Amino acid sequence: MNPDFLNAFTQPSTLDQFLTEDAITKGEKRKLIKQTSNNPKLEELKLFLTEWINRTLKEEHIIVKSLEEDLYDGLVLHHLLENLGSLKLDVDKIALTEKKQRQKLSVILEAVAKCLQLEESQLKWSVESILGKDLLSTLHLLVAIAKHFEPTLALPPNVQVETVTIETTSGGLKTSNAVEYITEKKENIEAQTKGDAFDELFNCAPDKLDTVKKALLQFVDQHVGKLGLNVKDIESQFSDGVILLLLIGQLEGYFLNLRNFFLTPASTMEMLHNVNLALELLAEGGLLNFPVNSEDIVKGDTKAIMRVLYCLYSKYRTKEA
């Protein structure tokens, strides 16, 4: 047996599954995510998508805890598509038998392919893979749905996984390894925002940078000062997303329930949650029409933070004037 096949798995239960005679039929290929090492970027994407689904379906009281376990039967996907795309699918909300679930998924995935204008050869998922709780297929499907229906959603970039493709041949099991991207490379995202006024400011007019910073900080301080906050530093005071959320709440008239964000975030994940929520609110309000990497905000990237602040500044400066 190919040693790569054994090395591709760390959990005995997964290995046992594929050693059974009926796990994979002759001539079939199956691609899986290797579980040989910790992948924090993958975990970040899973958390991001889980929170995105839960926010989107909050009014329907649907809570997703596991992407593989909670999406395979089509119920959550059905609600998600109806909510995001106002799609009315001619299927039952609840499918209890495997036959019904397969039929439901077939209708749902056909609707997704039609919306995304994808040919069958372009799909990175299938009815069988989603029904089989395949994580790789589930992630590709959710990322495609998110990018289509919420193009300004700041998906974590550069999420890649090691995969193993397993195929049965007359000589036994054959495996091949590869690296696969689930979300876009960061340089591709940066190319979409390249050449705006802030690039010109940073590259060609650094002497004016402090003036713009002061104007943005004065604007922020004017509004969050009503909450007893004092803002003096762009790089450090916006990285956890708290002030950004409070500023949006003040300007847009949102009541932000403390249960929806972390007032005193204690980890990078909690900071990313806050920033992603803020970016989503901006996108929903029509204030953000370009992709923003939430990691850049958390890392204190001056240009990224100023771009986001300017979205609010440009709208409310005019109103105040």
Secondary structure, DSSP 8 states (H G I E B T S, - for coil): --HHHHHT-S-HHHHHHHHSTTSS-TT-EEEEE--SS--HHHHHHHHHHHHHHHHHTGGGT---S-HHHHHTTSHHHHHHHHHHH----SS-S---SHHHHHHHHHHHHHHHHHHHT--GGG-S--HHHHHTT-HHHHHHHHHHHHHHH-TT----S--EEEEEEEEEETTEEEEEEEEEESS--HHHHHHHHTTSHHHHHHHH-GGGHHHHHHHHHHHHHHHHGGGT-----HHHHSTTSHHHHHHHHHHHT----GGGS-SS--SHHHHHHHHHHHHHHHHHTT---S---HHHHHTT-HHHHHHHHHHHHHHHHHHH-
